[in-house]
Amino acid sequence: MSVANPYQPPRADVADVRSSSTSYQPVKFWSRQGRVSRLQYLGYLMGGYLLTIAAAALLGGIAGALGFAKVAPFVGFVALVPYFVFSIIMLIQRTHDMGWSGWAALLALIPFAALVWMFKAGTPGENRFGAPPPPNTTSVKLLACTPVLIGILAAIALPAYQDYVQRAKAAQLQQQSAP
């Protein structure tokens, strides 16, 4: 006769405990469904922005090279349409990460209310919009830090350029005054 040990842990599979701690949903770039974290939101928007600048320059350059110089800026402007759609989709996914409906993304039109999307953390674990977003990769972290890096470079480069311009003007005046 075997007697069950009353202190032995249960052996039943508990799906909600196992799946909630390790499962992540993939990021869907062109779908309103899903969630993105704060850093992913910033990183993906910055990556899309850099791609948009490159596409606009390429399209505008091609139009200018083909002899359509007057419409080249408008052709380059066409590259902004996919970026606008992409940024709205990312905003909706970020809203889902906070546990809000996608319609709450309209609140981002209020000037300082949009900061909520940057500072409010997402809901931990699963919410009604799905599993949590995947952990941040190194490339996402670098893309999100790009504005900071550009700001540091500008803070260094602009004073150096201004000093160069002053020295060049002084040298030019010196050459003009010398016989």
Backbone as CSV, one residue per row, in Angstrom:
resi,resn,N_x,N_y,N_z,CA_x,CA_y,CA_z,C_x,C_y,C_z
1,MET,0.837,-1.163,0.000,0.000,0.000,0.000,0.889,1.236,0.000
2,SER,0.609,2.109,-0.965,1.426,3.313,-1.040,0.629,4.483,-0.492
3,VAL,1.312,5.266,0.242,0.688,6.438,0.841,1.315,7.661,0.195
4,ALA,0.505,8.573,-0.298,0.998,9.787,-0.935,1.558,10.729,0.120
5,ASN,2.651,11.312,-0.205,3.284,12.276,0.688,2.493,13.580,0.638
6,PRO,1.965,14.049,1.746,1.163,15.283,1.709,2.004,16.536,1.466
7,TYR,3.340,16.410,1.607,4.207,17.569,1.435,4.845,17.639,0.049
8,GLN,4.500,16.710,-0.798,5.043,16.670,-2.154,4.316,17.702,-3.026
9,PRO,5.073,18.460,-3.869,4.409,19.452,-4.720,3.530,18.781,-5.765
10,PRO,2.517,19.459,-6.240,1.643,18.871,-7.259,2.405,18.702,-8.576
11,ARG,1.998,17.717,-9.356,2.673,17.427,-10.616,1.860,17.856,-11.831
12,ALA,0.829,18.580,-11.620,-0.023,19.003,-12.729,0.665,20.132,-13.494
13,ASP,0.458,20.161,-14.827,0.964,21.252,-15.634,0.064,22.463,-15.431
14,VAL,0.667,23.564,-15.107,-0.068,24.798,-14.941,0.407,25.723,-16.056
15,ALA,-0.387,25.804,-17.118,0.022,26.496,-18.336,0.204,27.996,-18.120
16,ASP,-0.653,28.621,-17.324,-0.559,30.070,-17.193,0.706,30.504,-16.452
17,VAL,1.242,29.665,-15.576,2.468,30.017,-14.865,3.665,29.901,-15.797
18,ARG,3.722,28.869,-16.581,4.862,28.661,-17.465,4.875,29.635,-18.636
19,SER,3.732,29.881,-19.240,3.718,30.698,-20.453,3.881,32.183,-20.167
20,SER,3.410,32.668,-19.028,3.452,34.107,-18.799,4.851,34.605,-18.482
21,SER,5.730,33.772,-17.964,7.031,34.272,-17.554,8.051,34.269,-18.684
22,THR,7.892,33.434,-19.698,8.929,33.351,-20.719,8.441,33.625,-22.129
23,SER,7.150,33.723,-22.364,6.703,33.908,-23.740,6.601,35.390,-24.073
24,TYR,7.044,35.699,-25.264,6.971,37.061,-25.774,6.305,37.013,-27.127
25,GLN,5.669,38.080,-27.483,5.097,38.141,-28.825,6.056,38.915,-29.715
26,PRO,6.185,38.512,-30.949,7.091,39.242,-31.844,6.528,40.616,-32.175
27,VAL,7.431,41.534,-32.477,7.020,42.884,-32.864,6.579,42.844,-34.321
28,LYS,5.386,43.367,-34.575,4.840,43.420,-35.932,4.893,44.868,-36.386
29,PHE,5.766,45.145,-37.355,5.999,46.529,-37.749,4.829,47.150,-38.498
30,TRP,4.076,46.382,-39.244,3.003,46.957,-40.061,1.636,46.433,-39.637
31,SER,1.450,46.201,-38.340,0.168,45.736,-37.832,-0.192,46.539,-36.583
32,ARG,-1.480,46.832,-36.433,-1.941,47.532,-35.237,-1.952,46.610,-34.031
33,GLN,-1.882,45.327,-34.251,-1.955,44.342,-33.188,-0.588,44.214,-32.516
34,GLY,-0.579,44.005,-31.216,0.665,43.748,-30.519,1.078,44.886,-29.604
35,ARG,2.304,44.752,-29.085,2.817,45.689,-28.101,4.292,45.995,-28.385
36,VAL,4.722,47.199,-28.075,6.136,47.558,-28.097,6.448,48.319,-26.812
37,SER,7.656,48.134,-26.307,8.071,48.814,-25.088,8.487,50.249,-25.395
38,ARG,8.797,51.008,-24.357,9.191,52.408,-24.544,10.442,52.528,-25.399
39,LEU,11.471,51.736,-25.061,12.728,51.837,-25.798,12.573,51.341,-27.230
40,GLN,11.780,50.297,-27.425,11.523,49.815,-28.783,10.772,50.874,-29.579
41,TYR,9.838,51.540,-28.946,9.076,52.612,-29.614,10.022,53.693,-30.118
42,LEU,10.898,54.160,-29.252,11.854,55.195,-29.646,12.826,54.687,-30.702
43,GLY,13.333,53.473,-30.511,14.310,52.913,-31.452,13.724,52.679,-32.828
44,TYR,12.542,52.112,-32.886,11.933,51.835,-34.188,11.546,53.128,-34.903
45,LEU,11.067,54.124,-34.154,10.753,55.401,-34.784,12.014,56.063,-35.322
46,MET,13.115,55.985,-34.580,14.366,56.587,-35.051,14.895,55.832,-36.271
47,GLY,14.812,54.512,-36.259,15.240,53.739,-37.427,14.396,54.063,-38.647
48,GLY,13.093,54.174,-38.464,12.214,54.549,-39.565,12.499,55.950,-40.058
49,TYR,12.820,56.845,-39.137,13.140,58.224,-39.510,14.403,58.272,-40.369
50,LEU,15.429,57.535,-39.955,16.677,57.510,-40.730,16.460,56.897,-42.114
51,LEU,15.646,55.844,-42.187,15.324,55.257,-43.494,14.519,56.233,-44.357
52,THR,13.635,56.996,-43.735,12.840,57.970,-44.474,13.718,59.076,-45.053
53,ILE,14.682,59.541,-44.265,15.600,60.566,-44.768,16.376,60.031,-45.967
54,ALA,16.875,58.795,-45.853,17.630,58.206,-46.958,16.740,58.038,-48.193
55,ALA,15.509,57.560,-48.012,14.603,57.359,-49.146,14.219,58.689,-49.789
56,ALA,13.970,59.713,-48.972,13.611,61.026,-49.513,14.774,61.620,-50.300
57,ALA,15.990,61.470,-49.771,17.156,61.986,-50.493,17.360,61.233,-51.805
58,LEU,17.174,59.925,-51.776,17.341,59.120,-52.985,16.286,59.468,-54.029
59,LEU,15.024,59.522,-53.631,13.953,59.853,-54.570,14.091,61.273,-55.111
60,GLY,14.422,62.221,-54.230,14.619,63.591,-54.681,15.818,63.721,-55.597
61,GLY,16.895,62.985,-55.302,18.081,63.004,-56.156,17.818,62.415,-57.523
62,ILE,17.066,61.331,-57.566,16.719,60.716,-58.857,15.848,61.675,-59.669
63,ALA,14.863,62.288,-59.022,14.002,63.233,-59.747,14.807,64.423,-60.252
64,GLY,15.747,64.911,-59.454,16.582,66.022,-59.888,17.513,65.633,-61.027
65,ALA,18.053,64.415,-60.970,18.953,63.951,-62.021,18.212,63.717,-63.334
66,LEU,16.938,63.388,-63.263,16.158,63.158,-64.474,15.625,64.455,-65.072
67,GLY,15.931,65.578,-64.448,15.511,66.859,-64.997,14.237,67.410,-64.408
68,PHE,13.762,66.827,-63.352,12.543,67.313,-62.699,12.912,68.037,-61.411
69,ALA,13.781,69.030,-61.507,14.302,69.713,-60.325,13.210,70.435,-59.541
70,LYS,12.191,70.934,-60.229,11.140,71.675,-59.531,10.236,70.768,-58.703
71,VAL,10.073,69.524,-59.111,9.204,68.613,-58.367,9.996,67.663,-57.468
72,ALA,11.316,67.774,-57.473,12.152,66.876,-56.666,11.809,66.935,-55.179
73,PRO,11.572,68.119,-54.587,11.187,68.127,-53.169,9.867,67.406,-52.902
74,PHE,8.925,67.510,-53.811,7.634,66.842,-53.623,7.758,65.329,-53.766
75,VAL,8.643,64.905,-54.671,8.875,63.468,-54.840,9.537,62.915,-53.586
76,GLY,10.486,63.677,-53.025,11.105,63.263,-51.769,10.118,63.247,-50.618
77,PHE,9.131,64.127,-50.687,8.107,64.207,-49.653,7.239,62.953,-49.626
78,VAL,7.158,62.255,-50.756,6.355,61.027,-50.842,6.871,59.972,-49.862
79,ALA,8.163,60.009,-49.553,8.738,59.042,-48.612,8.194,59.233,-47.200
80,LEU,7.618,60.382,-46.901,7.069,60.636,-45.568,5.759,59.904,-45.318
81,VAL,5.038,59.563,-46.362,3.729,58.916,-46.185,3.868,57.560,-45.473
82,PRO,4.765,56.654,-45.939,4.901,55.393,-45.194,5.401,55.599,-43.765
83,TYR,6.267,56.583,-43.556,6.756,56.841,-42.198,5.631,57.330,-41.300
84,PHE,4.743,58.158,-41.836,3.602,58.640,-41.053,2.713,57.470,-40.628
85,VAL,2.435,56.566,-41.558,1.617,55.380,-41.240,2.332,54.507,-40.206
86,PHE,3.648,54.307,-40.407,4.444,53.496,-39.488,4.442,54.094,-38.080
87,SER,4.565,55.403,-37.973,4.605,56.026,-36.652,3.250,55.909,-35.941
88,ILE,2.168,55.966,-36.676,0.852,55.778,-36.063,0.694,54.339,-35.577
89,ILE,1.143,53.386,-36.368,1.058,51.976,-35.968,1.881,51.732,-34.708
90,MET,3.087,52.288,-34.647,3.927,52.125,-33.457,3.301,52.793,-32.239
91,LEU,2.651,53.945,-32.437,1.982,54.627,-31.343,0.831,53.776,-30.801
92,ILE,0.093,53.144,-31.684,-1.007,52.266,-31.246,-0.456,51.075,-30.474
93,GLN,0.634,50.477,-30.964,1.222,49.346,-30.243,1.775,49.774,-28.883
94,ARG,2.333,50.977,-28.809,2.826,51.483,-27.515,1.659,51.710,-26.570
95,THR,0.537,52.190,-27.097,-0.669,52.374,-26.292,-1.170,51.035,-25.777
96,HIS,-1.108,49.999,-26.611,-1.502,48.657,-26.180,-0.600,48.154,-25.058
97,ASP,0.690,48.507,-25.103,1.612,48.047,-24.062,1.241,48.637,-22.709
98,MET,0.656,49.822,-22.703,0.235,50.434,-21.445,-1.122,49.908,-20.993
99,GLY,-1.744,49.033,-21.802,-3.031,48.462,-21.436,-4.215,49.301,-21.869
100,TRP,-3.981,50.285,-22.720,-5.049,51.161,-23.191,-5.494,50.738,-24.579
101,SER,-6.684,51.161,-24.955,-7.196,50.915,-26.291,-6.385,51.735,-27.296
102,GLY,-6.341,51.284,-28.541,-5.625,52.008,-29.578,-6.197,53.387,-29.835
103,TRP,-7.467,53.581,-29.518,-8.092,54.887,-29.709,-7.505,55.927,-28.762
104,ALA,-6.915,55.478,-27.668,-6.295,56.421,-26.733,-5.074,57.100,-27.344
105,ALA,-4.592,56.573,-28.465,-3.458,57.203,-29.152,-3.818,58.596,-29.647
106,LEU,-5.103,58.880,-29.800,-5.522,60.227,-30.201,-5.149,61.272,-29.150
107,LEU,-4.976,60.834,-27.906,-4.578,61.762,-26.850,-3.160,62.286,-27.061
108,ALA,-2.371,61.603,-27.896,-1.006,62.056,-28.178,-0.997,63.353,-28.971
109,LEU,-2.136,63.749,-29.520,-2.221,65.021,-30.235,-2.187,66.212,-29.284
110,ILE,-2.485,65.983,-28.017,-2.409,67.039,-27.016,-0.925,67.240,-26.706
111,PRO,-0.409,68.470,-26.816,1.039,68.692,-26.779,1.807,67.999,-25.660
112,PHE,1.553,68.279,-24.419,2.367,67.682,-23.368,1.840,66.331,-22.907
113,ALA,0.641,65.987,-23.293,0.100,64.680,-22.947,0.841,63.563,-23.672
114,ALA,1.479,63.897,-24.790,2.226,62.891,-25.552,3.427,62.359,-24.782
115,LEU,3.876,63.084,-23.772,5.005,62.610,-22.968,4.659,61.363,-22.163
116,VAL,3.370,61.112,-21.972,2.946,59.917,-21.242,3.480,58.657,-21.940
117,TRP,3.500,58.658,-23.262,3.952,57.489,-24.014,5.447,57.228,-23.812
118,MET,6.192,58.260,-23.407,7.624,58.095,-23.172,7.930,57.657,-21.751
119,PHE,7.130,58.098,-20.793,7.491,57.887,-19.398,6.666,56.822,-18.682
120,LYS,5.480,56.506,-19.157,4.654,55.500,-18.487,5.108,54.105,-18.901
121,ALA,5.363,53.282,-17.924,5.802,51.914,-18.200,4.635,51.084,-18.718
122,GLY,4.967,50.043,-19.456,3.951,49.121,-19.946,3.483,48.204,-18.831
123,THR,2.392,47.526,-19.071,1.893,46.594,-18.070,2.802,45.380,-18.002
124,PRO,3.144,44.951,-16.812,3.998,43.760,-16.710,3.205,42.506,-17.071
125,GLY,3.846,41.602,-17.749,3.187,40.361,-18.140,2.172,40.585,-19.244
126,GLU,1.267,39.638,-19.356,0.254,39.712,-20.406,-0.835,40.716,-20.033
127,ASN,-1.393,41.332,-21.050,-2.593,42.125,-20.862,-3.574,41.725,-21.957
128,ARG,-4.651,42.449,-22.120,-5.669,42.026,-23.091,-5.212,42.152,-24.536
129,PHE,-4.048,42.764,-24.781,-3.529,42.919,-26.136,-2.436,41.913,-26.458
130,GLY,-2.146,41.021,-25.539,-1.200,39.956,-25.830,-0.065,39.870,-24.829
131,ALA,0.890,39.020,-25.186,2.064,38.795,-24.346,2.949,40.039,-24.373
132,PRO,3.861,40.141,-23.426,4.745,41.319,-23.413,5.665,41.339,-24.623
133,PRO,6.183,42.515,-24.975,7.116,42.592,-26.099,8.434,41.904,-25.747
134,PRO,9.215,41.519,-26.751,10.485,40.851,-26.463,11.477,41.802,-25.803
135,PRO,12.507,41.262,-25.170,13.523,42.135,-24.565,14.210,42.981,-25.630
136,ASN,14.742,44.103,-25.207,15.394,45.019,-26.139,16.732,44.454,-26.607
137,THR,16.973,44.557,-27.904,18.247,44.117,-28.463,19.223,45.291,-28.450
138,THR,20.474,44.995,-28.751,21.491,46.042,-28.784,21.196,47.062,-29.867
139,SER,20.706,46.603,-31.008,20.408,47.544,-32.093,19.268,48.483,-31.713
140,VAL,18.282,48.005,-30.989,17.184,48.868,-30.537,17.727,49.907,-29.567
141,LYS,18.606,49.497,-28.673,19.187,50.438,-27.713,20.013,51.508,-28.425
142,LEU,20.780,51.106,-29.431,21.591,52.074,-30.179,20.711,53.041,-30.966
143,LEU,19.672,52.523,-31.611,18.769,53.404,-32.358,18.062,54.388,-31.438
144,ALA,17.675,53.934,-30.254,16.986,54.820,-29.323,17.926,55.890,-28.776
145,CYS,19.216,55.591,-28.695,20.197,56.556,-28.185,20.749,57.464,-29.279
146,THR,20.363,57.254,-30.517,20.881,58.055,-31.628,20.645,59.552,-31.442
147,PRO,19.469,60.024,-31.008,19.305,61.469,-30.816,20.266,62.033,-29.767
148,VAL,20.552,61.261,-28.738,21.496,61.716,-27.717,22.892,61.825,-28.317
149,LEU,23.278,60.824,-29.109,24.598,60.858,-29.743,24.714,62.024,-30.723
150,ILE,23.672,62.277,-31.481,23.671,63.413,-32.410,23.777,64.725,-31.635
151,GLY,23.098,64.825,-30.514,23.178,66.026,-29.688,24.573,66.253,-29.127
152,ILE,25.229,65.186,-28.694,26.593,65.315,-28.172,27.538,65.746,-29.284
153,LEU,27.407,65.122,-30.453,28.259,65.508,-31.581,28.014,66.962,-31.997
154,ALA,26.768,67.387,-31.982,26.465,68.774,-32.333,27.036,69.738,-31.297
155,ALA,26.981,69.359,-30.032,27.530,70.216,-28.979,29.039,70.369,-29.112
156,ILE,29.694,69.384,-29.668,31.134,69.460,-29.875,31.454,70.146,-31.198
157,ALA,30.724,69.791,-32.249,31.060,70.261,-33.587,30.681,71.722,-33.838
158,LEU,29.544,72.176,-33.331,29.116,73.553,-33.611,30.077,74.608,-33.054
159,PRO,30.518,74.519,-31.798,31.504,75.510,-31.335,32.828,75.423,-32.103
160,ALA,33.238,74.216,-32.463,34.473,74.084,-33.234,34.316,74.727,-34.608
161,TYR,33.166,74.565,-35.219,32.919,75.185,-36.527,32.878,76.706,-36.411
162,GLN,32.231,77.218,-35.379,32.163,78.669,-35.182,33.559,79.248,-34.972
163,ASP,34.397,78.544,-34.230,35.772,78.987,-34.042,36.523,78.983,-35.369
164,TYR,36.301,77.956,-36.176,36.936,77.872,-37.496,36.506,79.041,-38.387
165,VAL,35.227,79.380,-38.374,34.721,80.482,-39.192,35.355,81.798,-38.749
166,GLN,35.466,82.016,-37.456,36.081,83.248,-36.953,37.546,83.337,-37.366
167,ARG,38.275,82.232,-37.255,39.674,82.238,-37.661,39.818,82.442,-39.164
168,ALA,38.909,81.873,-39.943,38.965,82.046,-41.404,38.682,83.496,-41.782
169,LYS,37.719,84.127,-41.129,37.428,85.538,-41.404,38.605,86.420,-41.011
170,ALA,39.220,86.118,-39.877,40.376,86.903,-39.447,41.538,86.747,-40.429
171,ALA,41.751,85.548,-40.913,42.829,85.309,-41.881,42.516,86.009,-43.207
172,GLN,41.254,86.027,-43.602,40.860,86.689,-44.838,41.050,88.209,-44.734
173,LEU,40.690,88.792,-43.588,40.897,90.219,-43.372,42.381,90.563,-43.348
174,GLN,43.179,89.669,-42.785,44.616,89.892,-42.717,45.234,89.873,-44.114
175,GLN,44.745,88.972,-44.965,45.259,88.894,-46.330,44.837,90.128,-47.143
176,GLN,43.622,90.621,-46.908,43.152,91.784,-47.648,43.891,93.056,-47.232
177,SER,44.265,93.143,-45.972,44.941,94.354,-45.482,46.435,94.345,-45.812
178,ALA,47.004,93.203,-46.069,48.450,93.124,-46.411,48.631,93.568,-47.858
179,PRO,49.751,94.385,-48.130,49.960,94.872,-49.502,50.393,93.820,-50.468
